[in-house]
Amino acid sequence: MKHLDGLRARYGASPLHLLLLLCSFALALYAGIRLLKGDPLGVAIWFIGAALLHDLVLLPLYTLTDRAAQALTGGRPSSQGPAPGMSPVNYIRVPGLLSLLLLAVWYPLILRLVPGYRPATALDPDVFLGRWLLLSAAFLALSALCLLAATARRRRERTAPRTRGDTA
């Protein structure tokens, strides 16, 4: 057991963490080799284009959107908000992120850009937009319920009478 403690002290985490990290690197290497077998130049162009699109277009766009949401919600963390030290804009960020993630994954079907979907699957392609909108609304509603619960809990904590044993 002493050698495991020495490894943990040098590495900073458990041996299981190291093993899982090495397995993930091996899997990524395998996927990279398989990916580059087909069209290495196309893959390299795609990765460079994705990095440039993210850094030059998407990052400024979602930074501006986040700043606007912070301005609208008074979004700086405070001790007076729904949860101490937590920004109220997080209750918009999380459902927005989930909704955009679903859109990014399923946009060809949501925007009806797959012409052969019905013949290939015998399923109706017209349901994806409605389902994405319903899921987005459900994410926002759940987030609103969490905000209400956090606000109510915070109010209850502030108005609760303190006993002599309380230290604050």
N, CA and C atoms as an extended XYZ file, in Angstrom:
504
Properties=species:S:1:pos:R:3:atomname:S:1:resname:S:1:resid:I:1 pbc="F F F"
N         0.819       -1.199        0.000 N   MET     1
C         0.000        0.000        0.000 CA  MET     1
C         0.859        1.257        0.000 C   MET     1
N         2.096        1.138        0.499 N   LYS     2
C         2.961        2.305        0.584 CA  LYS     2
C         3.300        2.853       -0.800 C   LYS     2
N         3.509        1.936       -1.773 N   HIS     3
C         3.837        2.398       -3.124 CA  HIS     3
C         2.651        3.126       -3.761 C   HIS     3
N         1.406        2.754       -3.409 N   LEU     4
C         0.237        3.470       -3.927 CA  LEU     4
C         0.134        4.866       -3.328 C   LEU     4
N         0.479        4.987       -2.054 N   ASP     5
C         0.470        6.307       -1.426 CA  ASP     5
C         1.533        7.202       -2.051 C   ASP     5
N         2.697        6.617       -2.378 N   GLY     6
C         3.755        7.385       -3.035 CA  GLY     6
C         3.326        7.836       -4.420 C   GLY     6
N         2.645        6.951       -5.160 N   LEU     7
C         2.137        7.323       -6.479 CA  LEU     7
C         1.095        8.425       -6.364 C   LEU     7
N         0.193        8.285       -5.405 N   ARG     8
C        -0.842        9.306       -5.206 CA  ARG     8
C        -0.209       10.650       -4.852 C   ARG     8
N         0.836       10.633       -4.033 N   ALA     9
C         1.498       11.880       -3.635 CA  ALA     9
C         2.208       12.520       -4.826 C   ALA     9
N         2.855       11.718       -5.659 N   ARG    10
C         3.557       12.275       -6.817 CA  ARG    10
C         2.592       12.667       -7.935 C   ARG    10
N         1.623       11.807       -8.209 N   TYR    11
C         0.696       12.044       -9.323 CA  TYR    11
C        -0.411       13.027       -8.942 C   TYR    11
N        -0.895       12.951       -7.723 N   GLY    12
C        -1.933       13.871       -7.268 CA  GLY    12
C        -3.330       13.294       -7.318 C   GLY    12
N        -3.481       12.073       -7.811 N   ALA    13
C        -4.794       11.433       -7.868 CA  ALA    13
C        -4.592        9.928       -7.693 C   ALA    13
N        -5.687        9.194       -7.728 N   SER    14
C        -5.605        7.754       -7.494 CA  SER    14
C        -5.038        7.037       -8.725 C   SER    14
N        -4.530        5.832       -8.533 N   PRO    15
C        -4.050        5.042       -9.678 CA  PRO    15
C        -5.175        4.746      -10.679 C   PRO    15
N        -6.401        4.613      -10.197 N   LEU    16
C        -7.528        4.396      -11.106 CA  LEU    16
C        -7.697        5.591      -12.044 C   LEU    16
N        -7.522        6.789      -11.519 N   HIS    17
C        -7.606        7.993      -12.352 CA  HIS    17
C        -6.547        7.952      -13.443 C   HIS    17
N        -5.327        7.588      -13.091 N   LEU    18
C        -4.241        7.503      -14.055 CA  LEU    18
C        -4.547        6.459      -15.122 C   LEU    18
N        -5.053        5.305      -14.700 N   LEU    19
C        -5.399        4.245      -15.649 CA  LEU    19
C        -6.482        4.707      -16.623 C   LEU    19
N        -7.525        5.351      -16.108 N   LEU    20
C        -8.599        5.841      -16.977 CA  LEU    20
C        -8.092        6.924      -17.925 C   LEU    20
N        -7.211        7.779      -17.446 N   LEU    21
C        -6.638        8.820      -18.296 CA  LEU    21
C        -5.819        8.203      -19.423 C   LEU    21
N        -4.996        7.209      -19.109 N   LEU    22
C        -4.202        6.537      -20.139 CA  LEU    22
C        -5.097        5.804      -21.143 C   LEU    22
N        -6.176        5.180      -20.660 N   CYS    23
C        -7.129        4.516      -21.569 CA  CYS    23
C        -7.800        5.526      -22.497 C   CYS    23
N        -8.140        6.701      -21.973 N   SER    24
C        -8.777        7.708      -22.823 CA  SER    24
C        -7.799        8.229      -23.879 C   SER    24
N        -6.526        8.375      -23.510 N   PHE    25
C        -5.523        8.777      -24.498 CA  PHE    25
C        -5.360        7.706      -25.572 C   PHE    25
N        -5.349        6.440      -25.171 N   ALA    26
C        -5.227        5.347      -26.133 CA  ALA    26
C        -6.426        5.335      -27.080 C   ALA    26
N        -7.626        5.542      -26.550 N   LEU    27
C        -8.827        5.582      -27.388 CA  LEU    27
C        -8.788        6.764      -28.347 C   LEU    27
N        -8.352        7.928      -27.869 N   ALA    28
C        -8.247        9.105      -28.734 CA  ALA    28
C        -7.205        8.882      -29.832 C   ALA    28
N        -6.092        8.245      -29.501 N   LEU    29
C        -5.064        7.943      -30.496 CA  LEU    29
C        -5.611        6.996      -31.553 C   LEU    29
N        -6.317        5.959      -31.115 N   TYR    30
C        -6.921        5.008      -32.053 CA  TYR    30
C        -7.914        5.715      -32.979 C   TYR    30
N        -8.773        6.556      -32.397 N   ALA    31
C        -9.757        7.276      -33.215 CA  ALA    31
C        -9.057        8.220      -34.190 C   ALA    31
N        -7.999        8.883      -33.732 N   GLY    32
C        -7.265        9.792      -34.613 CA  GLY    32
C        -6.613        9.059      -35.767 C   GLY    32
N        -6.028        7.907      -35.494 N   ILE    33
C        -5.402        7.124      -36.565 CA  ILE    33
C        -6.447        6.672      -37.571 C   ILE    33
N        -7.596        6.199      -37.070 N   ARG    34
C        -8.673        5.752      -37.969 CA  ARG    34
C        -9.230        6.918      -38.781 C   ARG    34
N        -9.351        8.077      -38.153 N   LEU    35
C        -9.890        9.251      -38.825 CA  LEU    35
C        -8.952        9.743      -39.916 C   LEU    35
N        -7.662        9.738      -39.644 N   LEU    36
C        -6.701       10.264      -40.596 CA  LEU    36
C        -6.395        9.309      -41.743 C   LEU    36
N        -6.825        8.052      -41.658 N   LYS    37
C        -6.599        7.108      -42.748 CA  LYS    37
C        -7.359        7.507      -44.008 C   LYS    37
N        -8.548        8.080      -43.837 N   GLY    38
C        -9.382        8.381      -44.998 CA  GLY    38
C        -8.913        9.587      -45.786 C   GLY    38
N        -8.908       10.759      -45.164 N   ASP    39
C        -8.573       12.000      -45.851 CA  ASP    39
C        -7.865       12.940      -44.875 C   ASP    39
N        -6.568       12.771      -44.677 N   PRO    40
C        -5.880       13.573      -43.663 CA  PRO    40
C        -5.929       15.072      -43.940 C   PRO    40
N        -5.835       15.476      -45.191 N   LEU    41
C        -5.877       16.900      -45.508 CA  LEU    41
C        -7.257       17.472      -45.205 C   LEU    41
N        -8.302       16.747      -45.559 N   GLY    42
C        -9.660       17.198      -45.271 CA  GLY    42
C        -9.927       17.302      -43.776 C   GLY    42
N        -9.422       16.331      -43.019 N   VAL    43
C        -9.594       16.365      -41.570 CA  VAL    43
C        -8.851       17.550      -40.968 C   VAL    43
N        -7.618       17.790      -41.431 N   ALA    44
C        -6.835       18.923      -40.929 CA  ALA    44
C        -7.525       20.246      -41.257 C   ALA    44
N        -8.043       20.381      -42.455 N   ILE    45
C        -8.762       21.605      -42.849 CA  ILE    45
C       -10.004       21.781      -41.989 C   ILE    45
N       -10.722       20.679      -41.731 N   TRP    46
C       -11.925       20.751      -40.921 CA  TRP    46
C       -11.585       21.211      -39.504 C   TRP    46
N       -10.543       20.634      -38.893 N   PHE    47
C       -10.159       21.025      -37.534 CA  PHE    47
C        -9.713       22.487      -37.470 C   PHE    47
N        -8.915       22.921      -38.430 N   ILE    48
C        -8.464       24.320      -38.446 CA  ILE    48
C        -9.652       25.246      -38.658 C   ILE    48
N       -10.536       24.889      -39.582 N   GLY    49
C       -11.736       25.700      -39.820 CA  GLY    49
C       -12.632       25.765      -38.591 C   GLY    49
N       -12.798       24.629      -37.898 N   ALA    50
C       -13.629       24.610      -36.691 CA  ALA    50
C       -13.015       25.483      -35.607 C   ALA    50
N       -11.692       25.420      -35.445 N   ALA    51
C       -11.024       26.247      -34.434 CA  ALA    51
C       -11.173       27.729      -34.769 C   ALA    51
N       -10.975       28.085      -36.031 N   LEU    52
C       -11.115       29.490      -36.432 CA  LEU    52
C       -12.550       29.967      -36.282 C   LEU    52
N       -13.511       29.148      -36.693 N   LEU    53
C       -14.915       29.523      -36.553 CA  LEU    53
C       -15.257       29.736      -35.082 C   LEU    53
N       -14.797       28.851      -34.226 N   HIS    54
C       -15.088       28.996      -32.803 CA  HIS    54
C       -14.441       30.250      -32.238 C   HIS    54
N       -13.141       30.427      -32.491 N   ASP    55
C       -12.401       31.523      -31.860 CA  ASP    55
C       -12.755       32.892      -32.427 C   ASP    55
N       -13.027       32.968      -33.715 N   LEU    56
C       -13.256       34.271      -34.332 CA  LEU    56
C       -14.727       34.665      -34.440 C   LEU    56
N       -15.625       33.688      -34.411 N   VAL    57
C       -17.053       34.002      -34.583 CA  VAL    57
C       -17.858       33.620      -33.340 C   VAL    57
N       -17.804       32.345      -32.960 N   LEU    58
C       -18.687       31.867      -31.900 CA  LEU    58
C       -18.313       32.400      -30.524 C   LEU    58
N       -17.041       32.427      -30.176 N   LEU    59
C       -16.638       32.913      -28.861 CA  LEU    59
C       -17.066       34.363      -28.638 C   LEU    59
N       -16.790       35.293      -29.567 N   PRO    60
C       -17.297       36.660      -29.347 CA  PRO    60
C       -18.827       36.717      -29.312 C   PRO    60
N       -19.488       35.882      -30.111 N   LEU    61
C       -20.945       35.896      -30.146 CA  LEU    61
C       -21.531       35.442      -28.814 C   LEU    61
N       -21.058       34.326      -28.272 N   TYR    62
C       -21.660       33.907      -27.005 CA  TYR    62
C       -21.138       34.693      -25.824 C   TYR    62
N       -19.990       35.347      -25.957 N   THR    63
C       -19.548       36.253      -24.902 CA  THR    63
C       -20.462       37.470      -24.835 C   THR    63
N       -20.789       38.031      -25.996 N   LEU    64
C       -21.715       39.169      -26.033 CA  LEU    64
C       -23.101       38.772      -25.519 C   LEU    64
N       -23.556       37.589      -25.897 N   THR    65
C       -24.863       37.108      -25.430 CA  THR    65
C       -24.861       36.935      -23.919 C   THR    65
N       -23.775       36.386      -23.375 N   ASP    66
C       -23.687       36.195      -21.932 CA  ASP    66
C       -23.641       37.536      -21.211 C   ASP    66
N       -22.889       38.487      -21.758 N   ARG    67
C       -22.836       39.821      -21.133 CA  ARG    67
C       -24.209       40.490      -21.162 C   ARG    67
N       -24.946       40.313      -22.262 N   ALA    68
C       -26.295       40.881      -22.340 CA  ALA    68
C       -27.213       40.230      -21.310 C   ALA    68
N       -27.097       38.915      -21.151 N   ALA    69
C       -27.915       38.216      -20.147 CA  ALA    69
C       -27.544       38.674      -18.741 C   ALA    69
N       -26.261       38.907      -18.490 N   GLN    70
C       -25.848       39.408      -17.178 CA  GLN    70
C       -26.401       40.803      -16.929 C   GLN    70
N       -26.396       41.631      -17.972 N   ALA    71
C       -26.923       42.988      -17.807 CA  ALA    71
C       -28.429       42.956      -17.540 C   ALA    71
N       -29.148       42.049      -18.197 N   LEU    72
C       -30.600       41.959      -18.017 CA  LEU    72
C       -30.987       41.395      -16.654 C   LEU    72
N       -30.175       40.493      -16.124 N   THR    73
C       -30.541       39.850      -14.857 CA  THR    73
C       -29.787       40.423      -13.666 C   THR    73
N       -28.972       41.414      -13.894 N   GLY    74
C       -28.136       41.914      -12.808 CA  GLY    74
C       -27.182       40.829      -12.374 C   GLY    74
N       -26.615       40.147      -13.348 N   GLY    75
C       -25.981       38.859      -13.212 CA  GLY    75
C       -24.731       38.666      -12.405 C   GLY    75
N       -24.278       39.568      -11.611 N   ARG    76
C       -23.090       39.312      -10.800 CA  ARG    76
C       -23.473       38.537       -9.539 C   ARG    76
N       -22.645       37.578       -9.159 N   PRO    77
C       -22.943       36.838       -7.924 CA  PRO    77
C       -22.961       37.772       -6.721 C   PRO    77
N       -23.906       37.536       -5.838 N   SER    78
C       -23.980       38.360       -4.636 CA  SER    78
C       -24.514       37.517       -3.495 C   SER    78
N       -24.486       38.088       -2.323 N   SER    79
C       -25.033       37.370       -1.171 CA  SER    79
C       -26.543       37.541       -1.090 C   SER    79
N       -27.118       38.389       -1.938 N   GLN    80
C       -28.558       38.654       -1.897 CA  GLN    80
C       -29.336       37.844       -2.936 C   GLN    80
N       -28.680       37.179       -3.867 N   GLY    81
C       -29.365       36.467       -4.944 CA  GLY    81
C       -30.034       35.199       -4.458 C   GLY    81
N       -30.508       34.364       -5.406 N   PRO    82
C       -31.189       33.128       -5.051 CA  PRO    82
C       -30.281       32.147       -4.316 C   PRO    82
N       -29.024       32.119       -4.658 N   ALA    83
C       -28.059       31.267       -3.966 CA  ALA    83
C       -26.812       32.102       -3.742 C   ALA    83
N       -26.301       32.131       -2.535 N   PRO    84
C       -25.147       32.985       -2.256 CA  PRO    84
C       -23.957       32.615       -3.130 C   PRO    84
N       -23.371       33.641       -3.762 N   GLY    85
C       -22.200       33.428       -4.599 CA  GLY    85
C       -22.511       32.884       -5.973 C   GLY    85
N       -23.778       32.729       -6.334 N   MET    86
C       -24.142       32.182       -7.637 CA  MET    86
C       -24.884       33.230       -8.447 C   MET    86
N       -24.505       33.367       -9.693 N   SER    87
C       -25.112       34.361      -10.556 CA  SER    87
C       -26.492       33.886      -11.027 C   SER    87
N       -27.480       34.777      -11.007 N   PRO    88
C       -28.799       34.366      -11.500 CA  PRO    88
C       -28.802       34.064      -13.003 C   PRO    88
N       -27.804       34.547      -13.727 N   VAL    89
C       -27.757       34.286      -15.165 CA  VAL    89
C       -27.480       32.805      -15.454 C   VAL    89
N       -26.987       32.060      -14.455 N   ASN    90
C       -26.767       30.626      -14.649 CA  ASN    90
C       -28.077       29.892      -14.937 C   ASN    90
N       -29.176       30.431      -14.441 N   TYR    91
C       -30.476       29.813      -14.690 CA  TYR    91
C       -30.943       30.038      -16.126 C   TYR    91
N       -30.237       30.867      -16.869 N   ILE    92
C       -30.482       31.035      -18.303 CA  ILE    92
C       -29.411       30.301      -19.094 C   ILE    92
N       -28.181       30.330      -18.601 N   ARG    93
C       -27.061       29.698      -19.310 CA  ARG    93
C       -27.274       28.199      -19.505 C   ARG    93
N       -27.655       27.500      -18.462 N   VAL    94
C       -27.735       26.040      -18.529 CA  VAL    94
C       -28.801       25.570      -19.518 C   VAL    94
N       -30.048       26.046      -19.440 N   PRO    95
C       -31.011       25.579      -20.448 CA  PRO    95
C       -30.647       26.058      -21.854 C   PRO    95
N       -30.052       27.241      -21.950 N   GLY    96
C       -29.622       27.716      -23.266 CA  GLY    96
C       -28.545       26.830      -23.853 C   GLY    96
N       -27.586       26.437      -23.027 N   LEU    97
C       -26.522       25.555      -23.488 CA  LEU    97
C       -27.080       24.200      -23.916 C   LEU    97
N       -27.970       23.636      -23.114 N   LEU    98
C       -28.556       22.339      -23.471 CA  LEU    98
C       -29.351       22.420      -24.767 C   LEU    98
N       -30.106       23.482      -24.920 N   SER    99
C       -30.898       23.654      -26.131 CA  SER    99
C       -30.004       23.822      -27.361 C   SER    99
N       -28.954       24.629      -27.244 N   LEU   100
C       -28.036       24.813      -28.362 CA  LEU   100
C       -27.258       23.544      -28.672 C   LEU   100
N       -26.938       22.772      -27.650 N   LEU   101
C       -26.255       21.503      -27.880 CA  LEU   101
C       -27.146       20.543      -28.676 C   LEU   101
N       -28.413       20.466      -28.293 N   LEU   102
C       -29.346       19.627      -29.067 CA  LEU   102
C       -29.486       20.131      -30.495 C   LEU   102
N       -29.544       21.448      -30.653 N   LEU   103
C       -29.644       22.021      -31.997 CA  LEU   103
C       -28.401       21.699      -32.810 C   LEU   103
N       -27.230       21.817      -32.203 N   ALA   104
C       -25.993       21.528      -32.931 CA  ALA   104
C       -25.925       20.077      -33.386 C   ALA   104
N       -26.426       19.168      -32.567 N   VAL   105
C       -26.371       17.750      -32.914 CA  VAL   105
C       -27.439       17.380      -33.943 C   VAL   105
N       -28.631       17.922      -33.775 N   TRP   106
C       -29.764       17.484      -34.587 CA  TRP   106
C       -30.226       18.508      -35.626 C   TRP   106
N       -29.441       19.571      -35.884 N   TYR   107
C       -29.932       20.630      -36.767 CA  TYR   107
C       -30.346       20.154      -38.156 C   TYR   107
N       -29.707       19.158      -38.773 N   PRO   108
C       -30.201       18.759      -40.097 CA  PRO   108
C       -31.642       18.252      -40.054 C   PRO   108
N       -31.992       17.541      -38.980 N   LEU   109
C       -33.358       17.031      -38.875 CA  LEU   109
C       -34.313       18.111      -38.372 C   LEU   109
N       -33.849       18.951      -37.454 N   ILE   110
C       -34.706       20.022      -36.930 CA  ILE   110
C       -35.065       20.998      -38.039 C   ILE   110
N       -34.097       21.323      -38.891 N   LEU   111
C       -34.323       22.285      -39.974 CA  LEU   111
C       -34.757       21.617      -41.274 C   LEU   111
N       -35.047       20.318      -41.220 N   ARG   112
C       -35.531       19.533      -42.365 CA  ARG   112
C       -34.575       19.605      -43.554 C   ARG   112
N       -33.298       19.376      -43.288 N   LEU   113
C       -32.278       19.425      -44.326 CA  LEU   113
C       -31.870       18.037      -44.828 C   LEU   113
N       -32.570       16.988      -44.384 N   VAL   114
C       -32.248       15.623      -44.791 CA  VAL   114
C       -33.366       15.135      -45.704 C   VAL   114
N       -33.178       15.229      -47.031 N   PRO   115
C       -34.271       14.901      -47.944 CA  PRO   115
C       -34.670       13.428      -47.956 C   PRO   115
N       -33.762       12.511      -47.724 N   GLY   116
C       -34.100       11.100      -47.808 CA  GLY   116
C       -34.424       10.463      -46.477 C   GLY   116
N       -34.781       11.253      -45.476 N   TYR   117
C       -34.997       10.692      -44.142 CA  TYR   117
C       -36.220        9.783      -44.102 C   TYR   117
N       -37.349       10.238      -44.645 N   ARG   118
C       -38.582        9.431      -44.584 CA  ARG   118
C       -38.446        8.131      -45.365 C   ARG   118
N       -37.950        8.160      -46.610 N   PRO   119
C       -37.810        6.883      -47.324 CA  PRO   119
C       -36.817        5.924      -46.664 C   PRO   119
N       -35.772        6.466      -46.059 N   ALA   120
C       -34.754        5.599      -45.469 CA  ALA   120
C       -35.197        5.004      -44.139 C   ALA   120
N       -36.010        5.739      -43.375 N   THR   121
C       -36.361        5.277      -42.032 CA  THR   121
C       -37.837        4.958      -41.850 C   THR   121
N       -38.679        5.404      -42.754 N   ALA   122
C       -40.135        5.264      -42.653 CA  ALA   122
C       -40.685        6.013      -41.441 C   ALA   122
N       -39.939        7.009      -40.955 N   LEU   123
C       -40.375        7.833      -39.833 CA  LEU   123
C       -40.663        9.241      -40.322 C   LEU   123
N       -41.524        9.939      -39.595 N   ASP   124
C       -41.905       11.299      -39.964 CA  ASP   124
C       -40.813       12.293      -39.556 C   ASP   124
N       -40.234       13.031      -40.507 N   PRO   125
C       -39.181       13.985      -40.162 CA  PRO   125
C       -39.721       15.317      -39.647 C   PRO   125
N       -41.018       15.513      -39.673 N   ASP   126
C       -41.594       16.798      -39.284 CA  ASP   126
C       -41.749       16.972      -37.772 C   ASP   126
N       -41.376       15.989      -36.985 N   VAL   127
C       -41.573       16.078      -35.538 CA  VAL   127
C       -40.377       16.692      -34.815 C   VAL   127
N       -39.239       16.797      -35.464 N   PHE   128
C       -38.018       17.200      -34.767 CA  PHE   128
C       -38.040       18.653      -34.302 C   PHE   128
N       -38.554       19.553      -35.108 N   LEU   129
C       -38.609       20.960      -34.698 CA  LEU   129
C       -39.498       21.128      -33.474 C   LEU   129
N       -40.674       20.548      -33.500 N   GLY   130
C       -41.586       20.645      -32.363 CA  GLY   130
C       -41.009       20.018      -31.108 C   GLY   130
N       -40.357       18.878      -31.256 N   ARG   131
C       -39.769       18.221      -30.092 CA  ARG   131
C       -38.606       19.032      -29.527 C   ARG   131
N       -37.793       19.632      -30.407 N   TRP   132
C       -36.689       20.457      -29.925 CA  TRP   132
C       -37.229       21.681      -29.183 C   TRP   132
N       -38.279       22.288      -29.716 N   LEU   133
C       -38.877       23.438      -29.043 CA  LEU   133
C       -39.476       23.041      -27.694 C   LEU   133
N       -40.145       21.887      -27.645 N   LEU   134
C       -40.702       21.411      -26.372 CA  LEU   134
C       -39.604       21.109      -25.351 C   LEU   134
N       -38.531       20.477      -25.801 N   LEU   135
C       -37.420       20.208      -24.884 CA  LEU   135
C       -36.788       21.501      -24.388 C   LEU   135
N       -36.623       22.468      -25.278 N   SER   136
C       -36.056       23.756      -24.878 CA  SER   136
C       -36.955       24.446      -23.856 C   SER   136
N       -38.261       24.406      -24.096 N   ALA   137
C       -39.205       24.993      -23.142 CA  ALA   137
C       -39.167       24.245      -21.807 C   ALA   137
N       -39.037       22.926      -21.862 N   ALA   138
C       -38.955       22.142      -20.620 CA  ALA   138
C       -37.668       22.475      -19.858 C   ALA   138
N       -36.560       22.646      -20.574 N   PHE   139
C       -35.311       23.039      -19.909 CA  PHE   139
C       -35.476       24.380      -19.211 C   PHE   139
N       -36.092       25.339      -19.902 N   LEU   140
C       -36.294       26.666      -19.307 CA  LEU   140
C       -37.256       26.598      -18.122 C   LEU   140
N       -38.315       25.803      -18.241 N   ALA   141
C       -39.277       25.686      -17.143 CA  ALA   141
C       -38.631       25.031      -15.924 C   ALA   141
N       -37.856       23.994      -16.129 N   LEU   142
C       -37.170       23.336      -15.023 CA  LEU   142
C       -36.170       24.294      -14.364 C   LEU   142
N       -35.492       25.066      -15.183 N   SER   143
C       -34.554       26.043      -14.645 CA  SER   143
C       -35.281       27.123      -13.849 C   SER   143
N       -36.447       27.543      -14.335 N   ALA   144
C       -37.242       28.533      -13.603 CA  ALA   144
C       -37.701       27.966      -12.258 C   ALA   144
N       -38.096       26.691      -12.235 N   LEU   145
C       -38.480       26.055      -10.972 CA  LEU   145
C       -37.292       25.988      -10.008 C   LEU   145
N       -36.118       25.689      -10.530 N   CYS   146
C       -34.914       25.667       -9.680 CA  CYS   146
C       -34.623       27.055       -9.139 C   CYS   146
N       -34.800       28.084       -9.952 N   LEU   147
C       -34.581       29.459       -9.503 CA  LEU   147
C       -35.577       29.834       -8.417 C   LEU   147
N       -36.845       29.466       -8.613 N   LEU   148
C       -37.855       29.747       -7.598 CA  LEU   148
C       -37.548       29.022       -6.287 C   LEU   148
N       -37.144       27.766       -6.380 N   ALA   149
C       -36.819       26.996       -5.179 CA  ALA   149
C       -35.610       27.594       -4.462 C   ALA   149
N       -34.591       27.991       -5.211 N   ALA   150
C       -33.405       28.581       -4.592 CA  ALA   150
C       -33.735       29.923       -3.947 C   ALA   150
N       -34.581       30.707       -4.615 N   THR   151
C       -34.981       32.000       -4.060 CA  THR   151
C       -35.803       31.803       -2.790 C   THR   151
N       -36.740       30.863       -2.815 N   ALA   152
C       -37.564       30.594       -1.627 CA  ALA   152
C       -36.705       30.083       -0.475 C   ALA   152
N       -35.775       29.191       -0.763 N   ARG   153
C       -34.890       28.670        0.276 CA  ARG   153
C       -34.035       29.790        0.865 C   ARG   153
N       -33.541       30.665        0.030 N   ARG   154
C       -32.708       31.787        0.493 CA  ARG   154
C       -33.531       32.737        1.368 C   ARG   154
N       -34.780       33.016        0.968 N   ARG   155
C       -35.645       33.886        1.780 CA  ARG   155
C       -35.945       33.258        3.131 C   ARG   155
N       -36.216       31.941        3.111 N   ARG   156
C       -36.508       31.227        4.343 CA  ARG   156
C       -35.310       31.269        5.287 C   ARG   156
N       -34.096       31.127        4.731 N   GLU   157
C       -32.890       31.174        5.558 CA  GLU   157
C       -32.682       32.563        6.154 C   GLU   157
N       -33.015       33.597        5.378 N   ARG   158
C       -32.817       34.966        5.866 CA  ARG   158
C       -33.824       35.339        6.940 C   ARG   158
N       -35.052       34.793        6.846 N   THR   159
C       -36.099       35.163        7.804 CA  THR   159
C       -36.194       34.217        8.987 C   THR   159
N       -35.485       33.095        8.925 N   ALA   160
C       -35.529       32.135       10.034 CA  ALA   160
C       -34.892       32.753       11.266 C   ALA   160
N       -35.554       32.595       12.431 N   PRO   161
C       -34.969       33.137       13.651 CA  PRO   161
C       -33.716       32.373       14.032 C   PRO   161
N       -32.725       33.078       14.501 N   ARG   162
C       -31.461       32.447       14.877 CA  ARG   162
C       -31.513       32.027       16.339 C   ARG   162
N       -30.949       30.893       16.601 N   THR   163
C       -30.829       30.427       17.983 CA  THR   163
C       -29.485       30.851       18.543 C   THR   163
N       -29.295       30.664       19.835 N   ARG   164
C       -28.038       31.089       20.442 CA  ARG   164
C       -26.839       30.322       19.913 C   ARG   164
N       -27.039       29.087       19.482 N   GLY   165
C       -25.929       28.274       19.001 CA  GLY   165
C       -25.469       28.646       17.609 C   GLY   165
N       -26.257       29.433       16.861 N   ASP   166
C       -25.901       29.811       15.500 CA  ASP   166
C       -24.741       30.790       15.515 C   ASP   166
N       -23.804       30.563       14.614 N   THR   167
C       -22.714       31.516       14.424 CA  THR   167
C       -22.716       31.919       12.965 C   THR   167
N       -22.829       33.187       12.713 N   ALA   168
C       -22.826       33.642       11.332 CA  ALA   168
C       -22.043       34.911       11.199 C   ALA   168
